[in-house]
Amino acid sequence: MEHLKRYKRRVRPGKAGPIAVEGPIPPEQLLRYRMHPSLDAFRRPAEQHAALVEIAGLPEGRIIAALDEDVIVGYVTFHYPDELERWSEGGMDDLIELGAIEVADDYRGLGLGKALIITAFEDGQLDNAIVYTTEYYWHWDLEGSGLTVWQYREMMEKLMKSVGMVWFATDDPEICAHPANCLMVRIGKDVPLASAEQFDRVRFRQRFMY
C-alpha cells in the first residue's frame, strides 16, 4: 500500500493570536516544537512529544498538529493498530487507526479538533485506507468538559462524522463493556472489497466459532 502524505498548513484565528494547523509533520520538524503542558491525557507532555516524533517516523504514521507559534496545542495521530490488539489480527496493510486526538484546555472551543482531522483527510490522502477509531468513555475528559457521558459521545460522533466516519458494530469486548463506547470507521473510496470483507471478519471474532 502507498502511504500518501501531502503536507497541508492552514492558519486559523485563536483567542490570543493565529493558530496554525499543519501536517503530516515529519519527525525532524516535530522535534523543533514544544508540547503545551496541559496535553497530558495519555502521557506526560514530554513523553507524548517523544511518542509523536516516533509515530511521525513510521511509514504509515502521520501527525497533524495545531500550533501556537512553536507550541503544540493540539494533535491527532494515525498509525497501524498495536500488534497486541485484535485490529491487527487481519494483517491488513490498509487498516489505519486514528489513535489519539487531544486539544489543550485553553484552546478548546476553537474548532481545532475538527480542523485537525479534516486536514488529515484532505486531497484523498486516506482514500486507499480503512481508518477506524475506538472511543472509550474512560478516556474522555468528562470533568473538564462538564459534559455527560452521552453528550461527550454525541460530540465525538459529530467530530468523526465530519470526515465521513460512521458507527460500526463489533463484538470487541472492550467496546461492548459500556454502551457509550463505540467503533467509528471510514472506508476510503479506493479500498478494495477484499479489505472491507477482511475488516468485517476482524470486527466479529465470534463468527469464527460457527
C-alpha positions in Angstrom: 0.0 0.0 0.0 1.2 3.5 -0.8 1.0 5.9 2.1 0.2 9.3 0.7 1.5 12.2 2.8 0.6 15.6 1.4 1.7 18.4 3.7 -1.0 21.0 4.4 -1.0 24.1 6.5 -3.9 26.4 7.4 -3.9 29.4 9.8 -6.9 29.9 12.0 -7.9 32.7 14.4 -7.2 31.9 18.1 -8.1 33.6 21.3 -4.8 35.5 21.6 -3.4 35.1 18.1 -3.3 32.9 15.0 -3.2 29.1 15.3 -1.6 27.0 12.5 -3.0 23.6 11.7 -0.5 21.5 9.7 0.6 18.1 8.7 1.5 15.4 8.2 4.6 16.7 10.0 7.9 14.9 9.6 9.8 13.8 12.8 12.6 16.3 12.3 10.1 19.2 12.2 8.2 17.9 15.3 11.5 17.9 17.3 11.6 21.7 16.9 8.2 22.1 18.6 7.3 22.0 22.3 4.2 20.4 23.9 1.7 22.5 25.8 1.8 21.5 29.4 -1.9 20.5 29.6 -1.6 17.9 26.9 -1.3 15.1 29.4 -4.4 12.9 28.7 -2.3 9.9 27.6 1.2 10.6 28.9 3.2 13.4 30.5 3.8 16.1 27.8 7.5 15.3 27.2 6.7 11.6 26.8 3.8 12.3 24.5 6.0 14.5 22.4 8.6 11.7 22.0 5.7 9.3 21.0 4.5 11.8 18.4 8.0 12.0 16.9 8.2 8.2 16.8 4.9 7.9 15.1 5.8 10.5 12.5 8.8 8.5 11.5 6.7 5.4 10.7 5.9 4.7 7.0 2.2 4.7 7.7 2.4 7.2 10.7 1.1 10.7 10.4 0.8 13.5 12.9 -1.4 16.6 12.4 -0.8 19.4 14.9 -2.3 22.7 15.9 0.5 25.2 16.8 0.6 28.5 18.7 3.9 29.7 17.3 6.2 26.7 18.2 4.0 25.2 20.9 1.8 22.1 20.0 -1.6 22.9 21.4 -3.5 20.0 19.8 -2.7 16.9 17.7 -4.2 13.8 16.1 -2.3 10.6 15.4 -2.6 7.9 12.7 -0.7 4.6 12.7 -1.2 0.9 12.3 -3.0 -1.0 15.1 -1.0 -2.2 18.1 0.1 -5.8 17.4 -1.4 -6.8 20.8 -4.9 -5.5 19.8 -7.5 -7.5 17.8 -7.4 -4.9 15.0 -4.0 -6.2 13.9 -5.2 -9.8 13.6 -6.2 -9.4 9.9 -2.6 -8.5 8.9 -4.0 -5.6 6.8 -1.7 -3.0 5.4 -4.6 -0.7 4.6 -6.1 -0.6 8.1 -5.1 2.6 9.9 -6.0 3.6 13.5 -6.9 7.2 14.3 -5.3 6.7 17.7 -5.4 9.9 19.7 -6.9 13.3 19.4 -6.2 15.9 22.1 -6.5 19.7 22.4 -5.0 21.8 25.3 -7.6 23.0 27.8 -7.1 26.7 27.0 -7.6 26.1 23.2 -10.9 24.2 23.3 -14.0 25.6 21.7 -12.0 26.9 18.6 -12.9 24.0 16.3 -9.3 22.7 16.4 -10.3 19.1 16.7 -12.4 19.2 13.5 -9.7 21.2 11.7 -7.1 18.6 12.7 -8.9 15.6 11.3 -10.1 17.4 8.2 -6.5 18.3 7.4 -5.5 14.6 7.8 -8.1 13.5 5.1 -7.5 16.4 2.6 -6.7 15.6 -1.0 -7.7 12.0 -0.7 -4.7 11.1 1.4 -6.5 8.3 3.2 -8.9 7.2 0.4 -6.9 4.0 0.0 -7.3 3.0 3.7 -9.8 1.9 6.2 -9.5 4.3 9.1 -11.0 3.4 12.4 -11.1 4.8 15.9 -12.2 3.2 19.1 -14.0 5.5 21.5 -13.9 4.6 25.2 -15.7 6.7 27.7 -12.9 6.3 30.3 -10.6 8.3 28.0 -13.0 11.3 27.8 -12.5 14.5 29.8 -15.9 14.5 31.4 -14.9 16.6 34.3 -13.1 19.2 32.3 -15.7 19.5 29.7 -18.7 19.4 32.0 -20.5 17.0 29.7 -22.3 13.9 30.5 -21.1 10.6 29.0 -23.8 10.7 26.3 -23.2 14.4 25.5 -19.5 13.6 25.1 -20.3 10.6 22.9 -22.5 12.8 20.7 -19.7 15.3 20.4 -17.2 12.7 19.4 -19.6 11.1 16.9 -20.2 14.5 15.3 -16.5 15.2 15.1 -15.7 11.9 13.4 -18.7 12.2 11.0 -17.2 15.5 9.7 -14.7 13.3 7.7 -17.2 10.6 6.9 -16.5 8.2 9.8 -19.6 6.3 10.9 -20.6 3.9 13.7 -19.8 0.2 13.0 -20.9 -2.7 15.1 -18.4 -5.1 16.7 -18.2 -7.8 19.3 -14.9 -6.4 20.7 -15.2 -6.9 24.5 -13.7 -3.5 25.4 -16.1 -1.6 23.2 -19.0 -3.8 24.4 -18.0 -3.1 28.1 -20.1 0.1 28.1 -22.9 1.3 25.8 -21.3 4.7 25.3 -18.1 3.1 23.8 -18.1 2.8 20.0 -16.2 2.0 16.9 -16.2 4.6 14.2 -14.9 3.7 10.7 -14.3 5.3 7.3 -13.7 3.0 4.4 -11.9 5.0 1.7 -13.4 5.1 -1.8 -10.3 3.3 -3.2 -10.3 0.4 -0.7 -10.8 -3.0 -2.4 -13.8 -5.1 -1.5 -11.5 -7.8 -0.1 -10.1 -5.4 2.5 -13.6 -4.4 3.6 -14.6 -8.1 4.0 -11.4 -8.8 5.9 -12.2 -5.9 8.3 -15.7 -7.4 8.8 -14.0 -10.7 9.9 -11.8 -8.8 12.4 -14.8 -6.8 13.8 -16.7 -10.0 14.6 -14.3 -12.6 16.1 -17.2 -14.8 17.3 -18.1 -15.6 13.7 -15.0 -17.9 13.6 -16.8 -20.2 16.0 -19.6 -21.1 13.6 
